[in-house]
Amino acid sequence: MIASRCKRMSRLKIIYTANANAIKLMHRLGYDELITADLQHYMNQDAHVQKLDAQCMELGSLL
């Protein structure tokens, strides 16, 4: 299931999703002191989708 989903994702989406999952895990385990202010946006799902879409659109316009 995971492999088939990854085939449809861009490399940027895979990296961003992996980072978001790692930050959420750190938060769930209580390692909040290791999550800096510039990584806080990974914990908000709506911001995650909006930021990723904005980055994809920006990269698409550069190509």
Number of C-alpha atoms within 10 A of each C-alpha: 5 6 7 8 9 12 10 10 12 11 11 13 17 15 12 17 17 12 14 20 14 14 21 19 14 15 16 10 9 10 12 14 9 11 15 9 8 7 12 15 15 21 17 11 11 11 13 16 15 11 15 16 13 12 14 15 11 11 11 9 8 7 5
